[in-house]
Amino acid sequence: MIVLRPGQIEVSQYQSGTMAVPAVPGAGKTTVLSHLAANLIAKELQPGQKILVVTVMNSAVANFKSKMRALLEEKGLPAQGYEVKTLHSLGLFILKARPEKVMVNSAFDILTGEERVRLVYGLTDRWMGQNRERWIKFLNVTADSKWYEKGLSRWMSAIKDMVNTTITQIKLQGYSRNEWDLIKSKIINFEKDSFLKWAVEIMEDYRQELNNLGRVDFDDLIVLAYRLLEEDDDLRERMQNRWACVFEDEAQDSTPLQEKM
């Protein structure tokens, strides 16, 4: 049986409201949050309510489930009254409830991280082939230099990496359709060329490709789930009633939109 330290005991005695737990790696966050969840399940939960633990990695999901199961067994309770999800599996869970509300086919398929990179890089390669005069002028190596091929390769690789990152940053702002249409129009129609304009043009190709394939990526899971909760009062109330408390593990790594969700 694990004996909690001062500080950990205070956390484990929480009952309601908002609480933040700052802790260094190895301080026992998973252990103390598992104790807290088990205590709430044993003493505070109403029938039908659950604790939701949201974390980042699948490995952390397995760790939380294992600790929760053991702690509830110590209390003579069945391993129930809690759910552990990654941020993306939470987004998927919400989205699966009403996919048609955000204009996603109910049979949608999720693009893996590797598939997304290949698709974005491929579309960026195509864009660079069609718009060579726009990006080549920023290469600070002349064609007669012995470093030209190496410099060209690095610059093209950097553009692909920046486009991929920028697409994620734009998506996770959580713009509504109308907001994004206005922002996109201003960027594309601005008289001066810019890297942001390149990224937006490629992003539109990427969106169209996903629509054609009937797929969504991991960013979409967060964006669309948040939009669904915002627009569907009934679904949001159902989710709020499902979970009495939400524990967010590794909260410092969450984006503002993930926090809002």
C-alpha positions as CSV (number, residue, x, y, z in Angstrom):
1,M,0.0,0.0,0.0
2,I,1.4,3.4,-1.0
3,V,1.7,6.1,1.7
4,L,1.1,9.6,0.3
5,R,3.4,12.5,1.3
6,P,2.3,15.9,2.6
7,G,1.1,17.9,-0.4
8,Q,-0.1,14.7,-2.1
9,I,-2.5,14.1,0.8
10,E,-4.0,17.6,0.2
11,V,-4.5,16.8,-3.5
12,S,-6.1,13.5,-2.7
13,Q,-8.6,15.2,-0.4
14,Y,-10.0,17.6,-3.1
15,Q,-13.8,17.5,-3.4
16,S,-14.9,20.2,-5.9
17,G,-13.9,23.3,-7.9
18,T,-10.8,23.9,-10.0
19,M,-7.5,22.7,-8.8
20,A,-4.0,22.8,-10.4
21,V,-1.2,20.5,-9.4
22,P,2.3,21.7,-10.4
23,A,4.9,19.0,-10.1
24,V,8.3,18.1,-11.4
25,P,8.8,14.8,-13.4
26,G,8.8,11.8,-11.1
27,A,6.9,13.6,-8.3
28,G,4.1,11.0,-8.4
29,K,1.4,12.9,-10.3
30,T,-0.2,9.8,-11.7
31,T,-0.2,8.1,-8.3
32,V,-1.8,10.9,-6.5
33,L,-4.4,11.7,-9.2
34,S,-5.3,8.0,-9.2
35,H,-5.7,8.1,-5.4
36,L,-7.9,11.2,-5.8
37,A,-10.1,9.6,-8.5
38,A,-10.5,6.4,-6.5
39,N,-11.5,8.5,-3.4
40,L,-14.1,10.4,-5.4
41,I,-15.5,7.3,-6.9
42,A,-15.8,5.7,-3.4
43,K,-17.3,8.6,-1.6
44,E,-18.6,11.4,-3.9
45,L,-20.0,10.2,-7.2
46,Q,-23.7,10.1,-7.9
47,P,-25.1,7.0,-9.7
48,G,-24.2,7.0,-13.3
49,Q,-21.5,9.6,-13.0
50,K,-17.8,9.0,-13.9
51,I,-14.4,10.6,-13.5
52,L,-12.7,11.5,-16.8
53,V,-8.9,11.5,-16.9
54,V,-7.4,13.1,-20.1
55,T,-3.8,12.5,-20.9
56,V,-1.4,12.9,-23.8
57,M,0.1,9.4,-24.6
58,N,-1.5,6.0,-24.9
59,S,1.1,4.7,-22.5
60,A,-0.1,7.1,-19.9
61,V,-3.7,5.8,-20.5
62,A,-2.6,2.3,-19.7
63,N,-0.7,3.4,-16.6
64,F,-3.7,5.3,-15.2
65,K,-6.0,2.4,-15.8
66,S,-3.7,0.0,-14.1
67,K,-3.3,2.2,-11.0
68,M,-7.0,2.9,-10.8
69,R,-7.9,-0.8,-11.0
70,A,-5.5,-1.6,-8.2
71,L,-6.7,1.2,-5.9
72,L,-10.3,0.4,-6.4
73,E,-9.6,-3.3,-5.7
74,E,-7.9,-2.2,-2.4
75,K,-11.1,-0.4,-1.5
76,G,-13.2,-3.5,-2.4
77,L,-14.8,-1.7,-5.3
78,P,-15.2,-2.9,-8.9
79,A,-13.0,-1.3,-11.6
80,Q,-15.6,1.2,-12.8
81,G,-16.7,4.8,-12.5
82,Y,-13.9,6.2,-14.5
83,E,-12.7,6.7,-18.1
84,V,-9.2,7.4,-19.3
85,K,-8.7,9.0,-22.7
86,T,-6.0,10.8,-24.7
87,L,-6.9,14.2,-25.9
88,H,-7.4,12.9,-29.4
89,S,-9.5,9.8,-28.4
90,L,-11.7,12.3,-26.4
91,G,-12.1,14.3,-29.5
92,L,-13.0,11.2,-31.5
93,F,-15.5,10.1,-28.8
94,I,-17.3,13.5,-29.0
95,L,-17.2,13.6,-32.8
96,K,-18.6,10.1,-33.2
97,A,-21.7,11.2,-31.3
98,R,-22.9,13.6,-34.0
99,P,-20.5,13.7,-37.0
100,E,-23.2,15.0,-39.4
101,K,-23.4,18.2,-37.3
102,V,-20.0,19.2,-38.4
103,M,-20.4,17.9,-41.9
104,V,-18.3,14.8,-41.5
105,N,-19.3,11.5,-42.9
106,S,-20.2,9.0,-40.1
107,A,-17.7,6.5,-41.7
108,F,-14.8,9.0,-41.6
109,D,-11.3,7.6,-41.3
110,I,-8.4,9.2,-39.4
111,L,-5.2,10.1,-41.2
112,T,-2.2,8.9,-39.2
113,G,0.6,11.3,-38.4
114,E,2.9,9.6,-41.1
115,E,0.1,9.8,-43.7
116,R,-0.5,13.4,-43.0
117,V,3.2,14.3,-43.4
118,R,3.4,12.4,-46.7
119,L,0.3,14.2,-48.0
120,V,1.3,17.7,-46.9
121,Y,4.9,17.2,-48.2
122,G,3.5,15.9,-51.5
123,L,1.1,18.8,-51.9
124,T,3.9,21.2,-51.0
125,D,6.2,19.7,-53.6
126,R,3.5,20.1,-56.2
127,W,3.0,23.7,-55.1
128,M,6.7,24.5,-55.3
129,G,6.8,23.0,-58.8
130,Q,4.0,25.3,-59.9
131,N,5.3,28.4,-58.1
132,R,9.1,28.2,-58.3
133,E,9.6,31.9,-59.0
134,R,7.9,32.8,-55.7
135,W,10.1,30.8,-53.3
136,I,13.4,30.3,-55.2
137,K,14.3,34.0,-54.8
138,F,14.7,33.6,-51.1
139,L,17.5,31.0,-51.5
140,N,20.7,32.8,-50.6
141,V,22.9,30.6,-52.7
142,T,23.5,31.3,-56.4
143,A,23.2,28.6,-59.0
144,D,26.9,28.6,-59.8
145,S,27.9,27.9,-56.2
146,K,29.2,24.5,-55.2
147,W,26.7,24.7,-52.3
148,Y,23.7,25.3,-54.5
149,E,22.2,21.8,-54.6
150,K,22.7,21.4,-50.8
151,G,21.2,24.8,-50.1
152,L,18.3,24.2,-52.4
153,S,17.5,20.8,-50.8
154,R,17.6,22.4,-47.3
155,W,15.4,25.3,-48.3
156,M,12.8,23.0,-49.9
157,S,12.8,20.8,-46.8
158,A,12.4,23.8,-44.6
159,I,9.4,25.0,-46.6
160,K,7.7,21.6,-46.2
161,D,8.3,21.5,-42.4
162,M,7.1,25.1,-42.0
163,V,3.9,24.5,-44.0
164,N,3.1,21.4,-42.0
165,T,3.6,23.2,-38.7
166,T,1.7,26.3,-39.9
167,I,-1.3,24.2,-40.9
168,T,-1.5,22.8,-37.4
169,Q,-1.1,26.2,-35.8
170,I,-3.9,27.7,-38.0
171,K,-6.3,24.7,-37.3
172,L,-5.8,24.8,-33.6
173,Q,-6.9,28.5,-33.4
174,G,-10.4,27.0,-33.6
175,Y,-11.7,29.6,-36.2
176,S,-15.3,29.2,-37.2
177,R,-16.0,28.6,-40.9
178,N,-17.0,32.3,-41.4
179,E,-14.0,33.6,-39.5
180,W,-11.6,31.4,-41.5
181,D,-13.1,32.4,-44.8
182,L,-12.6,36.0,-43.9
183,I,-9.0,35.5,-42.7
184,K,-8.1,33.3,-45.7
185,S,-9.4,35.9,-48.1
186,K,-7.4,38.7,-46.6
187,I,-4.2,36.6,-46.6
188,I,-4.6,35.4,-50.2
189,N,-5.6,38.7,-51.6
190,F,-3.0,40.8,-49.8
191,E,-0.8,42.4,-52.5
192,K,2.5,41.3,-51.0
193,D,3.6,37.7,-51.2
194,S,4.5,35.9,-48.0
195,F,5.2,32.5,-46.5
196,L,1.8,32.6,-44.7
197,K,0.2,33.0,-48.1
198,W,2.0,30.0,-49.4
199,A,1.0,27.9,-46.4
200,V,-2.7,29.0,-46.7
201,E,-2.7,28.1,-50.4
202,I,-1.3,24.6,-49.7
203,M,-3.6,24.2,-46.7
204,E,-6.6,24.7,-49.0
205,D,-5.3,21.9,-51.3
206,Y,-4.8,19.8,-48.2
207,R,-8.4,20.4,-46.9
208,Q,-9.8,19.5,-50.4
209,E,-7.7,16.3,-50.5
210,L,-9.0,15.3,-47.1
211,N,-12.6,16.0,-48.2
212,N,-12.1,13.9,-51.3
213,L,-10.7,11.0,-49.2
214,G,-13.4,11.3,-46.6
215,R,-10.8,11.6,-43.9
216,V,-9.8,13.8,-41.0
217,D,-6.4,14.3,-39.2
218,F,-5.6,14.5,-35.5
219,D,-5.9,18.3,-35.5
220,D,-9.5,18.0,-36.9
221,L,-10.5,15.7,-34.0
222,I,-9.9,18.6,-31.6
223,V,-11.2,21.4,-33.8
224,L,-14.4,19.6,-34.9
225,A,-15.1,18.2,-31.4
226,Y,-14.8,21.6,-29.9
227,R,-17.1,23.1,-32.6
228,L,-19.6,20.3,-32.0
229,L,-19.7,21.0,-28.2
230,E,-20.0,24.7,-28.8
231,E,-22.9,24.4,-31.3
232,D,-24.9,21.4,-29.9
233,D,-26.3,22.3,-26.4
234,D,-27.9,18.9,-26.0
235,L,-24.6,17.0,-26.6
236,R,-22.6,19.3,-24.5
237,E,-25.0,18.9,-21.6
238,R,-24.9,15.1,-22.0
239,M,-21.1,15.1,-21.9
240,Q,-21.1,17.4,-18.8
241,N,-23.5,15.1,-17.0
242,R,-21.5,12.0,-18.0
243,W,-18.4,13.2,-16.1
244,A,-18.5,14.6,-12.6
245,C,-14.8,15.7,-12.7
246,V,-12.2,16.1,-15.4
247,F,-8.5,15.5,-14.6
248,E,-6.1,16.8,-17.3
249,D,-2.7,15.2,-17.1
250,E,0.3,17.1,-18.5
251,A,-1.9,20.2,-18.9
252,Q,1.1,22.4,-19.7
253,D,1.3,20.6,-23.1
254,S,-2.2,21.4,-24.1
255,T,-3.0,24.1,-26.7
256,P,-5.6,26.8,-25.9
257,L,-8.2,25.0,-28.0
258,Q,-7.6,21.7,-26.2
259,E,-8.1,23.6,-22.9
260,K,-11.4,25.0,-24.2
261,M,-12.6,21.6,-25.2
